[in-house]
Amino acid sequence: MAGTDEDAVAAEDDALYVLTAALLTPAKFPSVLGDDYPAACASLGLAPLADGYGLILGQDGDGARWTVAIDDVSLVAVAIASWDCGMEYDLSPDERTVVAALPGWPLDVAVAAPNVPAPHDPGPDIADRPPLMPPDTSIWGPAQRRLGADEIARQWAMWREQINDADFTSPNGSSTAATDTDEAEQDDKSEESEKSEAGAKPGNSNIRRVLAEARAYVDTPPPLGRVRSSFASGDARILRADGPGWSLVARTDDIAFVLLDEEPGEVMPVGRGPELPGLLEALDKMAVRPT
């Protein structure tokens, strides 16, 4: 394999113009592909290896799209970090690390290799399986919902500044930022707490359902990667949880946002309240973290 050096690509029939790369690990995977790590792997026809994969997306000398999965995750991680810093990095993995060469691209790629035909899927005479295709994000659905959650996680400060804490008031008029009551009192007021946390929308059963399903993860761990924890400023973490039809993004010292398949384009804030802090702490303890 070769990078984007024209001479190197022309020298070998099986060389590849590397256009971009991504990690496919339990702690970091393209969430557009699935709600959890095994689901993301399954969408590519890959077994969910414990250490994950590096994905290399590029074109061959004929312009055909290929995705190469390798088991040298650290090599791809270094390449991505270098590119993010504006540095050049020749991503040329050893052939012994190649697990699979898959036709097509599972993600949108906005660039193309120079001096080769336009990107196209390899024909059936070359590929032994249907080509990979990016999920359809032109309409609201699971893929678009997960992409929306990704964006909130990346731009937390921008989304947070649009929320006024005064909007989170319980049905009796008290602020959900109040300190926790004792355990017995919390049990008696559990339903009211959930209602007040749900953006002052007491009738929003969808939010309450999401919080209940997220709580269930603490007792019954979901598939790997359903709950992930990443770095944030200070001592906080950015927490991401996904489930059937929903995504939750939170900062462990702050509020949460929920997106639902059944609420197209809606981003629903969840107030801090007496219940959310404990839930976020419990989820963070069980979450997968980048190494």
N, C-alpha and C positions, 0 to 999 in steps of 0.2 A: 504494500500500500504506500501511497505517497501523499504529500500535502498538496497545496495548490501551486506547486512549482510545475510550470508547463513542460519542461524537458523531462522531468521525472515521470509525469503522467504519460507522455508520448513514448517513453522507453519500454513500458510494460503493458501488455494487453489487459491485465487484471488490476492495474493501478486505479486509484480513486482520488478524485478531487475532494478533499475534505472541506465541507462548507460550514458545518457546525457540529456540536456534540452535546450530549445531555447525560446526566446520571440517572440510573434506574436502580435505586437502592431502597431498603425499607424506610429510611429517614428522608430521602429526597428522590422523588420521581415525578415525571410530568403528570400532574394530577388530572389533566384533561383526558388521560387514558383510563382512569378508573378511580373508584373511591378508596382503594387500598393498594398496597404493593402487589399481592398476588393477582389482583384483577388487572393491574397495569401490565404485569408480565404476561398474563393470559392473552391480552389483546395483541401481543406480538408473537404468541406461540412459544414463549420461553418459560422454562421452569423457574420458580421463585427461589433462586440461590440465596443462601443466607447473607453473603457479602454483596450480592447484586451484580450489576453490569455497568459498563460504560457503553453508550450508544454513539456511534459515529455516522453522521448523515452526509452523503456526498453523491457525486456523479462519476460514472466511469468514462472512458475515453469516447464512448458513443453518446454520452449525455444521459444515459439511463440512471434513474434514481435507485440508490441502494442504502440500506441501513445495516451497519455492521455492529454486532454485539460482541464485546470483548469482556473477559473476566479480570482485566487489569484496571480496576476501578480508579486506583490512585493516579494512573497516567492520565485518564480523562479528567479527573478532578483538577490536576495541575494545569492541564491545557485550558480548561474553562476559567480557572482563576487568573491565568496569565492573560487570556483574551479580555477578561473583564477589566484588567488593569491597563489595557491598551498595549500590551506586549505581544510580540510575535512568539509563536510556539509551534513547532513542527510536530503535529500529532501523527506519529508513524508507529503503531503498535507492532510488536512481534507477531508473526503469523501464528505462533503457538498459543497466543492468547485469544484468538478468534473463536468464538462459540458458534456464531451463525452469521451468514450473509443473507439478509432478507430483502426481497425486491420492494421498491416503493419507500415512502417516508411516512411515519406515523404522526409527524408534526408538520406544521406549516413552515416552510423555509422561504424567506423573502429574497434570497440571493441565488445566483447561478454561477457555475464555473465558466471562466472565459475560454473562448476559442474551441468550444465543443458544442454539439447540437443542444437545443433547448431541452430542459428537463422533461423527461417522459418515462413512463414505466417500461421496464424490460419486457420483451415479448415472452409468450409461453414456451418458446423454444429454448429460452435461456433460464427462465425462472421456473421452479418446481412447485410454486404455490402462488395464490393470488397476491397481487401487490398490496402492501400496506397503504392505508389512506388516512389522512387526518380526520378526526371526528368532525361531524358537521356542527359548526358553531354559529351558523347563520340564523338559527332559530333557538329560542330558549329551551334548554333541556339540561340533562346532567352535565354534559361537557361544558356548556356555557356557564352553568351555575358554579362549577369548580373553578373555572377561569376567573369568575368574578371574585370568588373567595381568595384566589391567589393574589389578585390585584389589591384587595383590602389588606392582606398580610404585608405586601410590599410597601403600600402607601398608608400605613396605619395612621400616622399623624394627620394626614390630609383628611381622612375619613372621620377621625375622632373629633377634629375641630368643628365639624358640622353638627355635632350633637351637643345639645344643651342639657346639662344634668338636671335642670329643673323640669325637663319633660318626663323624667322618671318619677312619677308620684303614684303611691298606692291608692286603692279605692277610698281609703279613709282620709286621704290628703297628706299623709306623712311621706317624707322623702325616703326612697329606697336606699339612700346612702347611709341610713341609720345603722348603728352597731347591731350585731347579732343579739338576739334574745337567748334565753337559756334553751337547752335542747328540747325540753318538753314543750315549751311554748312554740318552738319552731315546728315540731310535729303537728301541733294543733292548727298552725297557720300555714302549713306547707302549700296548700293550693293558692291561698291568697298571696304568698310570697312569689310563686311562679307567675301569677297574673301581674303583679307589680313589676317584676323584672322584665316582663315582655312589653317594654316600651309603653307602659300605661295603657295597655289594651287588654282589659280583663277578659274579653271574650275570645282572645286569640288562642284557640286550642292547638293550632299548628306549632306555635312557639313552645307551649307546654309539652307537647309531644316530643319535640326535639330535645328539650332539657331532660325529659324522662329517659329517652333513649340514650342520651349521652351519659346519664347517671348509671344506666345499666351496664355500660362498658366497664365501669370500675369493678363490678362483681363478676362479670363475664367478659373477659378480654375479647375484643373483636379481631378480625383478620389484621395481620401485621401492616402497619402504616396507616390505619384508620385514624389514629391519634398521633400527631407529630408535634414536637416542640423545637423551636428554633430561637436564636439569639434575639434579644431586644436590649434597649438601653437600661442602665442601672442593674438591679437584681431581677428584673422581670424577664419573662419569656413570652414569645408569641406562640400561642397554642392554636393548632388546627385540628379539627375533628370533622369527619364526614360519615354519613350514614345513608340509608336508603331514601333518596330524594332530598337530602339536606346537607348543608355545609355550615360549620360554625368556626368563626375566627375570633380569637380573644387575646387580650394581653392579660397576663395573670394578675396584675395589680390594678386592672381597670375593668371595663365593660366588655361585652361580646357583640358580634354581629351574626345574624343568621340569614342564609339564603335558602330558598325552597324551590324545588322543581315546579310546584303548583302555584307559585307566586312570581310570574315572569318579571325579571328585572328589578324586583323589590329587594332592598337591603334593610333588614329589620334589626334595630339596636335592642340589646337586652341589658337592662339596668343592673347595676352591681348588686343591690338588694342583700338580704341576709343569707340567701342560698348560693348565689353564684360563686363567691370566693372559695367556699369549700369544694364545690364541684370542680372549679378550675385547678385548684391545688391537687385534688385527687387525680384528675386527668393528666396533669403534668408529670406526676410521679410515675405513671404507667406509660407515658408517651415515648415513642422512639426519637432519639436525638442524633444529630450528625456527629460523627466521630472526629 
